[in-house]
Amino acid sequence: MMARLFLSVLMALTLALPAGAASRIKDIAMLQAARDNQLVGYGLVIGLQGSGDSLRNSPFTEQSMRAMLENLGIASEGGRARAKNVAAVIVTANLPPFVQSGARIDVSVSSLGDATSLAGGTLVMTPLRAADGEIYAVAQGSVIVSGFSAQGQAETLTQGVPTSGRVPNGAIIERKVEASMSDSASLVLQLRNADFSTAVRVADAINTYTGSRFGARLAQEEDARTIRIRRPKGISYARFYAEIENLMVESDGPARVVVDERTGTVVIGNDVRISRVAISHGTLTVRITETPRVVQPEPFSRGETAIEPFTEIEADQPDANVALLDGPNLQTLVSGLNRLGVKPDGIIAILQGIKSAGALQAELVLQ
């Protein structure tokens, strides 16, 4: 029953959109110049309620704490610190394109030592560097943690990940990434999913628009992912892209079946086809039961009480269903799998068997 519901929902969601549904260019492609940059930094989270790093197992936390105090003009003593309200963390963030100095972005905070929770902590001012080693942002603020951990003498309960969290708007941009688009003579679009057919359709849609708007064909596909567009004269970079990013294009892609064996998830693309094949699916269950018996000696005999082993073996094989699958479209394929009445893990095994038999006309991706 669960398998039928699973496949019915899958079919309904997939068939809700017609094959080759049109999408905006902005949804299937992105500007090459409009890219994010990753930032990373090392910092300290303070104010924890006894859930910080144990300084014996995390000596770098103590070193960082002493260095911070010295930078603040506080001389630390030579003895070892015993504070448990400090944790060393790695701070990461994505620097969006075209961002200017003074803007704020979110940052993620993850524990580096053996802290048990970052709940209630505050991230101390942490510089964030890019791959070139330069500082582009500075992060500071209260850490928001969604998970929690409760521990007693005999049991520990943990929900979520209490050793990582976020600081919303916690980083201030100190330096912008130089990416001036006004001096560029062309735009470069990159498809999110590489496909030659989609690239050609995007170039044709842009050429149809620019032919009537500017009197010239300005787009040219270069490969399965890249489309280069010449910028016409007399119009700004931003205005020109704003005009073409909402053009509708029918995207295409290879037929693909994605299987996640850990969660039992199966996603079947709309273009998946199956050649005519017969499938039999059944399970064999063998049950072995050990029931030792106590054997008593005869009265007035010199025998001894003994234990006699007794083993009972049962084999149960439910009637295996045989279904004939011939998938000219997704609806027929899902209906055929529904007739088998198997669970999602059985569907995964069936799809793998169909692929091994050479009857699955699609790429099988195992995750």
N, C-alpha and C positions, 0 to 999 in steps of 0.2 A: 504493500500500500504506500509506504514511504517512497519507494522507487518510482511509482506511478505519479505521485504528487510532485516529486523532484523533477521528473522529465516533463510533466505537463507545464510546470512553472517555467522551466527552461525554454520550452517551445513557445509559450505565450510571450515571454520577454523577447525572444529572438525574432519571432514573426510579427511583432508589433510594428517594426520598421520594415518597409519593403526593401527588396534586394537593391543594392546600389543607391541607398538613400543619399540625397544631396547634403553636403555640409559646407559651411563657410570656410574660406581659405584660412582664416585666422584660427580655426579649430583643428585643421589638419597640418598646418605648417607654421613655422616661426621664423622670425628674422635672424639671420646669422649674427648680426651685430647686437641683437637684444638677448644677451646671454647672462646668466647669473655667474657670480664668482663666490667661491667658498672661502669662509673665514674660520679661523680656529685660534683658540687662546687657552692659557692655563691660569686658573685662579683659585680662590678660596671662598667657600661658603661658611659663614659664621652664624652664630645664634641657634645652633641645633640643641635639642634637649637631650644631651647625652648619647646621641646616635651618630656622632662624628667618627673620624678615624682614630684608631688606637695608635698613638704616636710611636709605640714600639714596633708595630708591624708596618707603619707608613712613615719612615723617617723623612721623606721629602715634604710631608705636611708640616712637620716641625721646622724644617729648614725654611720653608716658604713663610711660615708664620713669623719666625725671627727676622727674616729679611724685611717683611712688611712693617713690623714694629720699628725696626731701625730706620726705614725710610720715613716713618712718621715722627722720628726724633725720640723714640723710646728705647733706652738701652736695656736689652734683655740679659738676664743673669746667665751664668754658665751652667746651672743645673738643668735637668731635663724638665720640659713642661709636661703637665699631666691633664691638660684640658681635653675634654671629650666633645666639645661643641664646635669643632672646626673640621672641615672636610676639604680635601683637594679635589678639584673638578676640572674637566675639560669642557670648554665652552665652544659651541659651533654655531654658525649662522650662514645664511645665504644672502649675499649682497645683490639686490635686484639691479637690473640695468637702468640707466638714466637717473639714478638716485643722486641727490645733491647733498652737500654737507648740511648737517643739522637735522636730517630726517631720522626717523626711528625705525628699527626693525626688531623682530622677535629673535630670541636666542634660545638654544637648547643647552641644558646643563646635565652632565653625566659624572657620576662619582668615579674617581680614579683609585682611591684606596679601599679600605674595608669598612667604610661607613655603612650603617644599616638603613638610614633614611635621611633624605634631605628636606623633609617637611618642616616648615617654619623657619628655614634658613634664609639668609640674605647673601647674595653674591656681591663680593667686594670688587671695586673697580678693576676690570680686566681688559687689557688691550687685545684686540683681535687682529690677526695678521692674515694676509693672503699668501699665495704661493711665491710671490716675489719677495717676501719677508717684510714688506712695509705694513704699517698699522693703518687700517682703514676705518675702524670703529672701536668704541670703548663701551663695555657692557657693565651694568650694575643694576641691582634691584632685588626684589623679593622673589624667591623661587616658588613656583606653583607646582605641586606634586599631586598626581591623581591617585597613585597607589598608597597603600598603608601596610604597616607590619605591626602585629601585636604578638608579644612573646611572654610566656609564663615559664614556670619551672619544668613542666612536662609537655608543653605543646606550644607551637609557633604557628600563627596564621598570617599569611601574606597574600595580599590582593593587589594586582597590578605590579608596577615596578617603582618602588619608593626611592630607589637610588638614582633616578633621573627625573628631570622636570623641565619647565620652560619659564622664561622671564618675558612676558608680553611687553613689546615696545621697550625692551631692556637695554638696547644698544643704540648709541647715537653715532651717526656717520660723521667721521672726521675728515675724510678725504674721498672725493668722487673718482670713479674710474673714467679715464679719458676715453670717450667713445663718441666723437662728434660725427653725426650722420649728414650734416649739411654739406660737407665737402665731398661726399662720395658721389660718384657718377652713376652708380647702379646699386640696386638692392639685391640681396641674395637670400632666397627663401630655402629653408630646409624642411622637408617632410618629416613628420614625427614617425611615420611608418613608411619605410622606403618601398617604393613600388613604381615601376616604369610607366604603367598605364595611368596611375594617378598623377605622376609628374607631367606627362603629356597633356592630360586633361586640364591641369592647373594652368599650364602655359597657353593652351588654346583659349581657355576662358579669359585670361588676362589679355591676350592678343585681340580677341573679339571686342572687349571693352575699350582697350586703348586705340583700336582701329577706328571706332566711331567717335571716341572722345578726343584723341590727339592726332588721328590720321596716320598712325604708324603702329606696326607690330613690334612691341618692345620686349617681350618675354621670350626666353629660350631655355629649354630644358637641357641640363648638362649631364645628368646621370639619374639613377633611380631615386635620389634624395634631393638634388639641388636644382633650383630654377633661378636663373639670373635675369633681372629686369632692369633695363636702362631707364633712368629717370628722365622724363621730358623736361624741357626748359620752361621756365616761367611758373613753376609750382614747387612748393617746399617738399622736402623729404617726407615729413609727417603727414601732410595733407594728401600726397599721392598714395601713400600706403593706406591711409584711412579710406580712400575711394576703392581700392582693390581688395582689401581684406574681407569685405562682406560679400564678394562674389560667390555664388553657389557652384560647387563642383561635386560630381559623383565620385567618391573615393572607391578604390578597389584594393584588393589584397589577396594573398594566397589562401586557399582552403586550409584550415588548421583546426586541430582538436587539441585542447590543452587539458592535461590531466594532472591533478595534484593528489598523489597517493596518500599524503599525510592527513589531509582533511576530507578525502573522498569527493572532491569537487571535480566535475566534468563540464567543460565549456565547449560546445560544438558550434563552429562557424556556419553561416548560412549557406556557403558554397560547398560544404562537405558532401561528397557522394560516396556511395557504397555499391560495388558491383554485386550481382546476384549471388547470395551465399546463404547456406543453411547453417543454423547455430543450434546446438544442444547445450543446455546449461543445467547442471545438477550437482548436488553435493553428497558426499558419502560420510556418514558419521559413525564412528566406531567407539562404543562405550565399554570400558573394562571395569568391572566391579569386583573388588576383593572383599570376601566375607569369610574370615577364618572361623572354623568351628571347633568347639571344645569337645574332645572325646574322653568320656569317663571309662575307667576299667570296669570289668565285671565285678559283682559283689564277691567278697572274700577271696579275690584274686590278688596276686602280688603286682599287678600292673600299676602304671602311673598315669596320671592325667596328662593328656597331650593336646596340642593344638594342631588341627588338620587344616591345611590351606584349601580354600574353595574359591575358584575364580569363575566369574560369569562374564561372557563376552557377547555383546549384542551389536549387530551391524544394521544401520538404518540408512536407506538410500531413497529419498523422496522421488516421486516421479519427475523425471527431467523433462522440461518443456523443450520442444523443438519448434523453432520459428524460422520463417523464410524472410530474409531481409533483402530488399532491393530499393536503395535510396536514391531516387531521382531528385528528391528535394528533402529539405530538413524535416518537414512535417511527416513524410513517409518514414524516414529513418527513426524519428522519435516514437512514432506509433508502433513500429516494429520492435523497438526495445521495450516499449511498454507491455507488449504481449508476452514477453518473457517473464515479467513480474519479478525481477531481481533487484537487489539492493545496489546502491551506488558503487560499492567495491566490486560487485559482480559485473557491473557495466564497464568498469575500468578493465577488468580481465577480458571481457568480450571484445572491447575495442582493440586491446593489444593483440588478441588472437586474430581479429579481422585484418589488422595491419600486417601481421606475420604471414597471413595467407595471401597477401597482395590484393585484397579486395577493398581496402580503404583508400580512396582517391583523395588523400589529404595528408598534410604533415602532422604527425603525432608528436606533441611536445610533452615530455614528462618533467614535472617539477618536484 
